[in-house]
Amino acid sequence: MFLKLFLVFVCAISGFFIAYLSYPIDSWWTWPLGVLAGVLVALLVIKLEHDLRKLSVRVIIGGVIGCMVGLVIAFMFAYGLNFVNKIRENQAIIPWIYAVLTVAMGYLGIVLGARKVEELKHVGFLAPKREEEARILDTSVIIDGRIADICETGFLEGTLIVPRFVLDELQYIADSADPTKRSRGRRGLDILNRMQKMPNIRIAISDQDFPRIKGVDAKLVALAQMTGGKIITNDFNLNKVAELQGVKILNVNELANALKPIVLPGESMSVKVIKEGKEPGQGVGYLDDGTMIIVDNGQRYIGQTLEVVVTSVLQTTAGRMIFTEMKGLGEKKAISPSPRP
């Protein structure tokens, strides 16, 4: 803030002296205009600096190169117009032609250079580093916390990108009036602090933003498309939306499901029935890893631990469901005599 105020002060003083030295003493009314012009220039520079912070270095370099090319083309046009007789005869319009060409070609160069630089991302110093693929953290996976456990085991190393708009969302949740949301937001910030202290992980904060795009999920997809990276998440909806747009996803829930022990029909296990199921007579229990166990005819045994036999396994994107029946029930069904005709 001090530097911004200093810039405004210097520009205002400079504007005053430029007006004072450029006009006679009796034109005192021009001096306030000089101060006002200096302040406006300072405000314009501050606004430009604020907008440039949201752009990547590659886009800025593309804009600068485009502007230089545009100015060279403007110079060539202006040089060629010197040989036109009507223009050579009217020397008064030459500065205006130079000004129009310079502004127009410079503007086109900046816009085209900034927008088309993505097409040159494989050329020279404009190409992003390819030592490691960008991996972008979603808000939900940070709050979930399992990503920190994965990093601690060494299965995930290198640089993880946390966009500034994700940090802003975490801070907004942490400042919520709702105690539950506030607790989740603070947990996410604690997880990031924990990951920053890990020797095999580097947390990089990305200032790249997309002001015209609304919603954190849409911005994450846009950032992944721009960097060619992957989004680490456990959000089912973000997973589907990103896949439809060709963005690669690393889903922590899918990883957890893949690491769960394989259960085959016919295997026995012990499960405590804790509540009733959706269907009549069903009981529901859970394994230590959170896998849901459906016990057929287990509703009347709520609160008891039963020996059950796996009948089938259903794998969904939300998790794994194991259908069972009480041990011995299947044997009784098998040995019971069939009714006589």
Backbone torsions as a table, in degrees:
resi	resn	phi	psi	omega
1	MET	NA	-39.2	179.8
2	PHE	-62.1	-41.3	-179.7
3	LEU	-64.4	-37.3	178.9
4	LYS	-65.4	-43.6	177.9
5	LEU	-63.9	-38.8	178.0
6	PHE	-63.9	-40.1	177.8
7	LEU	-62.5	-44.6	178.4
8	VAL	-61.6	-41.9	-179.5
9	PHE	-63.5	-46.9	-178.6
10	VAL	-63.8	-42.9	-179.6
11	CYS	-66.1	-38.4	178.7
12	ALA	-65.0	-44.9	178.1
13	ILE	-63.7	-41.7	179.4
14	SER	-62.9	-42.4	178.1
15	GLY	-62.0	-39.0	178.6
16	PHE	-62.2	-48.2	-177.0
17	PHE	-70.3	-32.8	176.6
18	ILE	-63.9	-43.4	178.1
19	ALA	-68.3	-38.6	-178.5
20	TYR	-65.8	-39.7	-177.5
21	LEU	-84.7	-16.5	-176.1
22	SER	-92.4	-22.1	-176.4
23	TYR	-123.3	153.6	179.6
24	PRO	-63.5	167.0	-174.6
25	ILE	-64.3	-33.4	-177.9
26	ASP	-71.5	-11.2	177.3
27	SER	-94.3	55.3	-177.0
28	TRP	-64.9	-23.1	-177.6
29	TRP	-68.5	-14.6	179.2
30	THR	-79.6	-18.8	-176.9
31	TRP	-66.7	-45.4	175.4
32	PRO	-60.8	-33.3	177.6
33	LEU	-64.7	-36.6	177.1
34	GLY	-64.0	-41.9	178.0
35	VAL	-63.3	-44.1	179.8
36	LEU	-62.9	-41.0	178.4
37	ALA	-63.4	-39.1	178.6
38	GLY	-64.7	-41.9	178.4
39	VAL	-63.9	-41.9	179.1
40	LEU	-63.4	-39.2	177.4
41	VAL	-62.9	-42.3	179.4
42	ALA	-63.1	-44.3	178.6
43	LEU	-63.5	-37.4	177.6
44	LEU	-64.6	-40.7	178.1
45	VAL	-65.2	-40.8	179.0
46	ILE	-64.2	-42.8	178.5
47	LYS	-64.7	-40.8	178.9
48	LEU	-63.9	-41.0	178.2
49	GLU	-63.8	-38.9	179.2
50	HIS	-64.5	-39.8	179.6
51	ASP	-72.2	-37.3	-178.3
52	LEU	-67.8	-27.4	179.3
53	ARG	-63.8	-23.4	-178.9
54	LYS	-83.5	-10.5	-177.4
55	LEU	-96.0	150.2	176.7
56	SER	-75.8	160.0	-179.7
57	VAL	-62.0	-36.2	-178.8
58	ARG	-64.0	-39.7	178.8
59	VAL	-67.1	-40.3	179.1
60	ILE	-64.2	-44.4	178.9
61	ILE	-62.1	-41.4	177.8
62	GLY	-61.2	-40.5	178.1
63	GLY	-65.4	-40.9	179.3
64	VAL	-64.5	-45.4	179.1
65	ILE	-63.3	-42.1	178.1
66	GLY	-61.6	-40.1	178.4
67	CYS	-63.7	-42.5	179.1
68	MET	-62.8	-42.6	178.1
69	VAL	-63.6	-42.5	179.2
70	GLY	-61.5	-40.8	179.6
71	LEU	-67.6	-36.3	176.7
72	VAL	-64.3	-42.8	178.5
73	ILE	-64.4	-39.7	177.5
74	ALA	-61.6	-41.1	178.4
75	PHE	-62.9	-40.7	179.7
76	MET	-66.0	-40.2	176.3
77	PHE	-62.6	-46.6	-178.8
78	ALA	-62.4	-39.0	178.6
79	TYR	-64.7	-39.2	179.2
80	GLY	-67.9	-33.8	-179.6
81	LEU	-69.3	-17.8	178.2
82	ASN	-63.4	-20.8	-178.4
83	PHE	-92.2	-0.5	175.8
84	VAL	-82.0	126.4	-172.2
85	ASN	-60.8	-45.9	-176.0
86	LYS	-63.6	-35.2	179.2
87	ILE	-74.2	-37.3	179.0
88	ARG	-65.4	-31.9	-179.8
89	GLU	-74.5	-29.9	-179.6
90	ASN	-109.2	85.9	-176.2
91	GLN	-68.0	-18.7	-175.6
92	ALA	-69.5	-26.4	-176.7
93	ILE	-88.5	-9.8	-176.9
94	ILE	-61.7	-45.6	178.3
95	PRO	-60.1	-37.2	179.6
96	TRP	-68.0	-38.7	176.8
97	ILE	-63.5	-42.7	177.6
98	TYR	-60.0	-43.6	-178.7
99	ALA	-63.7	-44.8	-179.5
100	VAL	-63.4	-45.8	-179.9
101	LEU	-63.2	-41.1	-178.4
102	THR	-64.6	-47.8	-178.5
103	VAL	-66.9	-45.5	-176.0
104	ALA	-65.4	-49.4	-177.7
105	MET	-71.3	-34.8	176.0
106	GLY	-63.6	-42.3	178.4
107	TYR	-63.8	-46.9	178.3
108	LEU	-60.2	-39.5	179.8
109	GLY	-63.6	-43.2	180.0
110	ILE	-64.4	-48.0	-176.5
111	VAL	-65.3	-49.8	-178.1
112	LEU	-67.2	-38.5	179.7
113	GLY	-64.1	-41.2	-179.2
114	ALA	-70.2	-35.6	-176.3
115	ARG	-84.4	-32.2	-176.1
116	LYS	-93.1	-1.1	-178.4
117	VAL	-64.6	-26.2	179.2
118	GLU	-63.3	-28.0	178.5
119	GLU	-73.7	-13.9	179.9
120	LEU	-108.5	20.5	-174.5
121	LYS	-68.6	-10.1	177.8
122	HIS	-101.0	7.0	-174.6
123	VAL	-107.9	120.6	169.1
124	GLY	52.0	-137.6	-174.1
125	PHE	-75.4	-7.2	175.8
126	LEU	-78.3	-15.2	-178.2
127	ALA	-77.0	134.8	176.3
128	PRO	-69.2	156.7	-179.8
129	LYS	-65.6	138.5	-176.8
130	ARG	-112.7	15.9	179.4
131	GLU	-61.6	-37.9	178.2
132	GLU	-143.6	148.9	-178.3
133	GLU	-79.1	140.1	-180.0
134	ALA	-66.2	131.5	177.6
135	ARG	-124.8	115.9	-170.5
136	ILE	-105.4	129.0	-178.2
137	LEU	-88.2	134.9	175.3
138	ASP	-89.5	159.1	179.8
139	THR	-60.7	-43.9	-176.0
140	SER	-64.2	-37.6	-177.7
141	VAL	-73.8	-26.8	175.9
142	ILE	-70.4	-46.3	-179.8
143	ILE	-65.0	-36.7	-179.8
144	ASP	-57.2	-43.5	173.0
145	GLY	92.1	-18.0	-177.5
146	ARG	-68.0	-21.4	178.8
147	ILE	-62.8	-32.3	177.9
148	ALA	-67.9	-38.9	177.8
149	ASP	-65.3	-38.6	178.4
150	ILE	-64.2	-41.1	179.3
151	CYS	-66.9	-37.8	-179.4
152	GLU	-64.1	-32.6	179.9
153	THR	-74.9	-13.3	179.7
154	GLY	90.3	2.9	178.2
155	PHE	-74.6	-18.2	178.5
156	LEU	-130.8	121.0	-177.9
157	GLU	-133.2	171.8	175.9
158	GLY	95.9	-151.6	-174.8
159	THR	-97.6	130.4	173.8
160	LEU	-114.0	131.7	-175.2
161	ILE	-96.3	128.5	173.9
162	VAL	-116.7	107.8	-179.9
163	PRO	-64.1	152.3	179.9
164	ARG	-61.5	-35.6	-178.4
165	PHE	-70.8	-23.7	173.8
166	VAL	-72.1	-41.7	175.9
167	LEU	-61.7	-40.2	178.4
168	ASP	-62.7	-39.3	178.5
169	GLU	-66.5	-40.8	177.2
170	LEU	-61.1	-42.8	179.6
171	GLN	-65.7	-38.6	178.8
172	TYR	-63.1	-42.0	178.3
173	ILE	-66.6	-40.3	-179.0
174	ALA	-66.7	-25.1	179.0
175	ASP	-94.6	6.3	-176.9
176	SER	-65.9	152.0	176.5
177	ALA	-76.1	-20.5	177.9
178	ASP	-74.7	122.6	-177.7
179	PRO	-59.3	-37.1	-178.8
180	THR	-66.3	-47.8	178.5
181	LYS	-62.6	-41.6	-179.5
182	ARG	-61.6	-40.3	178.6
183	SER	-65.2	-40.5	-180.0
184	ARG	-66.5	-40.6	179.1
185	GLY	-64.9	-43.0	179.1
186	ARG	-67.0	-35.3	176.7
187	ARG	-62.1	-41.6	178.5
188	GLY	-61.8	-42.5	178.2
189	LEU	-65.0	-38.7	177.5
190	ASP	-64.6	-38.5	178.7
191	ILE	-63.0	-42.7	178.4
192	LEU	-63.5	-42.3	177.4
193	ASN	-61.7	-39.0	178.2
194	ARG	-64.8	-41.6	-179.0
195	MET	-69.9	-32.6	178.5
196	GLN	-63.0	-26.1	-178.3
197	LYS	-86.1	-5.2	-179.4
198	MET	-77.7	133.3	-176.1
199	PRO	-69.6	-24.4	-176.5
200	ASN	-96.4	4.6	-176.6
201	ILE	-127.1	137.2	172.9
202	ARG	-122.6	122.5	178.9
203	ILE	-92.4	116.6	179.8
204	ALA	-106.7	126.8	178.7
205	ILE	-91.4	121.1	-179.9
206	SER	-98.4	126.8	177.8
207	ASP	-88.9	1.2	179.4
208	GLN	-63.6	126.8	-179.5
209	ASP	-131.6	164.6	179.7
210	PHE	-132.5	84.0	-173.3
211	PRO	-58.5	-29.6	-177.2
212	ARG	-81.4	-11.0	-178.8
213	ILE	-99.3	129.4	179.9
214	LYS	-98.5	140.0	177.1
215	GLY	95.5	136.0	-178.0
216	VAL	-66.2	-39.7	-178.8
217	ASP	-61.9	-44.1	179.1
218	ALA	-64.5	-36.1	178.2
219	LYS	-69.0	-36.6	177.4
220	LEU	-62.8	-42.6	178.6
221	VAL	-63.6	-43.3	179.7
222	ALA	-63.4	-40.7	179.0
223	LEU	-66.0	-40.4	178.0
224	ALA	-65.3	-37.3	177.5
225	GLN	-67.2	-37.5	-178.5
226	MET	-70.5	-39.4	-177.0
227	THR	-93.3	-12.3	-175.4
228	GLY	70.9	23.6	-176.7
229	GLY	-97.2	-172.6	-179.9
230	LYS	-116.6	148.9	177.4
231	ILE	-100.0	127.8	174.8
232	ILE	-96.6	119.3	-173.8
233	THR	-151.6	171.3	166.2
234	ASN	-132.2	17.4	179.4
235	ASP	-86.2	116.9	-176.9
236	PHE	-62.6	-44.7	-177.8
237	ASN	-66.4	-43.5	176.7
238	LEU	-61.2	-38.3	177.9
239	ASN	-56.5	-50.1	-177.2
240	LYS	-68.3	-43.8	-179.2
241	VAL	-63.3	-42.3	-179.4
242	ALA	-66.3	-41.1	179.5
243	GLU	-63.8	-35.9	178.1
244	LEU	-64.6	-26.1	-179.1
245	GLN	-99.9	11.5	174.7
246	GLY	80.1	16.8	179.9
247	VAL	-94.8	134.2	-179.7
248	LYS	-78.9	141.7	-175.9
249	ILE	-122.9	138.4	169.0
250	LEU	-111.0	101.9	-174.6
251	ASN	-94.8	119.2	-178.2
252	VAL	-65.5	-34.3	178.5
253	ASN	-64.2	-41.4	177.9
254	GLU	-65.1	-36.8	176.4
255	LEU	-64.1	-44.1	179.8
256	ALA	-63.2	-40.6	178.7
257	ASN	-65.8	-37.1	-179.6
258	ALA	-68.1	-26.8	-177.9
259	LEU	-90.0	-6.1	178.7
260	LYS	-70.2	145.3	-179.1
261	PRO	-61.3	143.9	179.9
262	ILE	-74.8	130.9	177.2
263	VAL	-118.3	127.5	-177.3
264	LEU	-110.5	150.1	176.2
265	PRO	-57.4	136.6	-178.5
266	GLY	101.5	-15.9	179.1
267	GLU	-76.4	151.3	-179.8
268	SER	-103.3	152.0	177.1
269	MET	-159.2	163.5	176.2
270	SER	-105.7	136.7	-179.4
271	VAL	-146.4	141.4	176.2
272	LYS	-95.1	122.6	179.3
273	VAL	-79.1	121.7	-174.7
274	ILE	-113.3	-18.2	179.3
275	LYS	-158.8	170.9	179.5
276	GLU	-85.6	152.7	-179.6
277	GLY	-88.9	-177.7	-179.3
278	LYS	-71.8	-36.3	-179.4
279	GLU	-87.3	150.8	-179.5
280	PRO	-58.7	132.7	176.9
281	GLY	87.0	-11.4	-177.3
282	GLN	-78.6	145.7	170.9
283	GLY	-117.4	153.8	-175.8
284	VAL	-126.1	133.2	173.2
285	GLY	-136.0	176.7	-177.0
286	TYR	-137.9	145.0	170.5
287	LEU	-80.0	173.7	-179.0
288	ASP	-62.9	-29.1	-179.1
289	ASP	-88.0	5.9	176.9
290	GLY	94.3	-0.3	179.5
291	THR	-66.0	132.2	-178.3
292	MET	-80.9	133.5	177.8
293	ILE	-114.1	120.8	176.8
294	ILE	-98.1	120.7	-178.7
295	VAL	-106.8	116.1	178.2
296	ASP	-68.5	133.3	-178.0
297	ASN	58.3	31.5	-178.2
298	GLY	-104.1	5.8	-176.2
299	GLN	-63.1	-37.8	-176.5
300	ARG	-77.6	-0.7	179.5
301	TYR	-109.1	23.2	-179.4
302	ILE	-58.8	130.3	-178.1
303	GLY	94.1	-5.5	-179.3
304	GLN	-109.7	154.4	176.3
305	THR	-97.3	126.4	-174.8
306	LEU	-118.1	151.4	168.8
307	GLU	-90.9	119.2	-175.1
308	VAL	-124.8	162.7	178.6
309	VAL	-120.1	132.3	-178.6
310	VAL	-70.3	129.7	176.4
311	THR	-104.6	-35.7	178.8
312	SER	-161.4	160.5	179.8
313	VAL	-128.1	129.7	178.1
314	LEU	-114.9	119.9	179.2
315	GLN	-101.4	122.5	177.1
316	THR	-123.7	169.7	178.8
317	THR	-67.5	-23.6	179.6
318	ALA	-84.0	-16.0	-178.9
319	GLY	152.7	-168.0	-177.2
320	ARG	-113.6	136.6	177.1
321	MET	-119.2	130.5	-178.3
322	ILE	-113.5	122.8	179.2
323	PHE	-97.1	131.3	-175.6
324	THR	-136.5	169.2	169.5
325	GLU	-136.8	158.4	-176.8
326	MET	-62.8	139.0	-177.9
327	LYS	-62.7	135.8	-178.4
328	GLY	96.7	-23.8	179.9
329	LEU	-67.9	-40.9	179.2
330	GLY	-66.6	-36.8	179.3
331	GLU	-66.8	-38.1	178.9
332	LYS	-64.6	-36.9	178.7
333	LYS	-66.6	-36.4	-176.1
334	ALA	-71.1	-36.4	-174.4
335	ILE	-93.9	-9.1	-179.9
336	SER	-67.3	133.0	-177.2
337	PRO	-66.8	144.8	178.6
338	SER	-75.3	145.4	-178.5
339	PRO	-63.9	143.7	178.6
340	ARG	-71.2	145.8	179.2
341	PRO	-69.1	NA	NA
